[in-house]
Amino acid sequence: MSAAPLKIGLLGLGTVGQGVIRVLQRNADEITRRVGRPVVVTHASARDTSKAREVSLDGITIVADPMQIAAGADVDVVVELIGGTTTARDLVLAAIARGKPVVTANKALLALKGNDVFGAAREQGVMVGFEASVAGGIPVIKAIREGLAGNRIEALAGIINGTCNYILTQMTEKGQAFADALADAQRLGYAEADPTFDVEGVDAAHKLTILASIAFGMPLNFDAVAVEGITRVTPQDIKIAQALGYRIKHLGIAKRTPDGVELRVHATLIPEDKLIAKVDGVLNTVLLQGDAVGQMGLYGRGAGGDATASAVVADIVDVARSLGSEARHHVPALAFQPDAVVELPILPLEQVSSAHYLRLNVADQAGVLKAVTGILAEFDISIEAILQKEPRGGDDATVAVITSVVTEARFVDAVSRLLALPFVREDISRFRVEHF
Amino acid sequence: MSAAPLKIGLLGLGTVGQGVIRVLQRNADEITRRVGRPVVVTHASARDTSKAREVSLDGITIVADPMQIAAGADVDVVVELIGGTTTARDLVLAAIARGKPVVTANKALLALKGNDVFGAAREQGVMVGFEASVAGGIPVIKAIREGLAGNRIEALAGIINGTCNYILTQMTEKGQAFADALADAQRLGYAEADPTFDVEGVDAAHKLTILASIAFGMPLNFDAVAVEGITRVTPQDIKIAQALGYRIKHLGIAKRTPDGVELRVHATLIPEDKLIAKVDGVLNTVLLQGDAVGQMGLYGRGAGGDATASAVVADIVDVARSLGSEARHHVPALAFQPDAVVELPILPLEQVSSAHYLRLNVADQAGVLKAVTGILAEFDISIEAILQKEPRGGDDATVAVITSVVTEARFVDAVSRLLALPFVREDISRFRVEHF
């Protein structure tokens, strides 16, 4: 226990950065007992170096320029918590270039430039830890990359954006409209002032990119992800889904098929009795399907200073252990040996097969249901469930169906035909359905 | 990829042993891509070497005496799947003695003799992997030992015996009596012919011993676990619990308190809206409470050849990576550095505090409720929920209460006083309640 402390250089002193300092300080004894040496933040960078923080910065050299730490400071590990993909990339590459292992929570950086980052790390033989980049404190990267190493992973699906999950949960429990639930989320700090990245699905797509890569052994390919958010979800759809036995969740889904890998992020109907449908509020969850393990899942806090710090510190501990050992003894960054990470064909969305939820508003007249079901039958689409609501006081009637599994292209064609019917209003709603 | 294969010596060719061979064969390409070299079973032992198996044994040297492999065969890793605590111990220690890393699924061995096993492994500087010993394919050991390494783990609770969970689920869903649900479980292969170890809680206690040790950094201490099974659970209690908003699950619970560590295994009422209450059938789940991560959980298949093989192979992959590196680069067996694993005081069950469910059958006469509530009040026990059922056709009335949190000793005293009341029948039922 008398070994020299492991020196951490922290880039960024925001919520997560302060969380890392707080956790390392509070659990110093516990962590020393695990690692065999103390782990201490010796350097940190902050845009405003004089700002008061909630944690003690005693003994930490604070600098304004993170590059001073990444490229120069006497540290053993560089922890990047600045975010973004430009400065952060330069910092991470600078640290790697001088042989320093890096721990980062930056999903955007990895999803967009991870192949470069991991390539550089490989050349230098240093580790890059990124458990904190997906699902906060939940060790899902470790579960996939190490815990399920014996499996051929067939599919994964996750609630990996807490903002979306909070908004959808509020809409479900309180019947709120999207805009109202979003406003509440912003007031509570669960959504950013500009919530676009979260509610449009971009953040979830970053995370899905990372999960798919380590699950299937393919390079990071953010551009291949089909991305939809939750802005089109209405309280009406949520209620109809409930009546049919489903919950609406925003999921990231990666699936192997004989024709290619599906990579998609969208609001999804899930049977209400599945555990994944019951993970509410800001919680995250990831469901994994392996050929040996079957279905297994993890759930927990996907965000927050302490929860994200939990993952950052776990990575620091892993890195601490690896220091001084050869790269062949390390867990490969993308789960597979670098020369075994291979491009896999990505299935275009039009070719993706899934069940669908379709809600139509229709004029209240005879023969509507017959016409709708007739067109679906023409496209060889079966109806697994149907709900028709009587119009109230001159309103349109509502018809909602859950279809059989059908390709996106065929379903889109069928919807076009339905929209051409004179009594079908333009205001339709459709979401994919996953039964797991 | 042209590196020499990793040679596995498999002790035991039962369900899990065959699962390991099947998974290694089926996923040979995937595993080679992860490890950087093929992983091949070269030797296996079986009591009956001539028996036909469901997997191909081509290229595997089959012997009757496992010690031939443990102590002599040219293998890189010894995988112990024989079970029991005598022969298995000798085999594991023999393998360790000649510097071979060991992977085992044997919870009884580790719970009872793990301190010896890990001590020997430490001396030789070899790894002992035991992910498969708890919760089958769910990587819960890895989650605690590595994924939550930054946390002070405060508590854990798990459904870690699939037989118990299957029986309780059947009793809940079908209203079956314990004996009938057990008979069904036996018919389906979810319970052994002699189910004692499972239904009396011993198997769960073995697993809890292991989880508590790696969560809190203390030696394995099976004898300190307070063990109860599920044989006292009745359909009546399950129904009353449901009416009060609870499910009855068999849990292993380990908790830090200021006065010592709680280690207990028993049937437990859990609020029905908690995720852990919704993990049904043969599934396992473990809920972890860390100071940084908050609450997080894992769930999945806790048994079965392929699911358990998933964990065994994951350990093999970890061991494969570590071969040739110094012990200081390995994850310590019990999560903490060996010299930092310290005895912690164990709280005697009498001092454990929890809420309680108490069901009394009482003669149908005036003043009963007043007397019962009066005695509980005397012991300073509040009633959080109460349900009184009218007698039907001359039967006794039923009174069930959920109490406030109270020490076991005080609750037992109160129950004695209640039993002394002339109108209270001997047939009472009581279970602890956890609200998480």
Interface residues (C-beta under 8 A of the other chain):
Chain A: M1 G19 V23 L24 R26 N27 E30 I31 T32 R33 R34 V35 G36 E131 G136 G137 I138 P139 K142 A143 E146 G147 L148 A149 G150 N151 R152 G217 L275 K278 V279 G290 D291 A292 V293 G294 Q295 M296 G297 L298 Y299 G300 R301 G304 D306 A307 A309 S310 A311 V312 V313 A314 I316 V317 D318 R321 S322 G324 S325 E326 R328 H329 H330 V331 P332 A335 F336 Q337 D339 A340
Chain B: M1 G19 V23 L24 R26 N27 E30 I31 T32 R33 R34 V35 G36 E131 G136 G137 I138 P139 K142 A143 E146 G147 L148 A149 G150 N151 R152 G217 L275 K278 V279 G290 D291 A292 V293 G294 Q295 M296 G297 L298 Y299 G300 R301 G304 D306 A307 A309 S310 A311 V312 V313 A314 I316 V317 D318 R321 S322 G324 S325 E326 R328 H329 H330 V331 P332 A335 F336 Q337 D339 A340
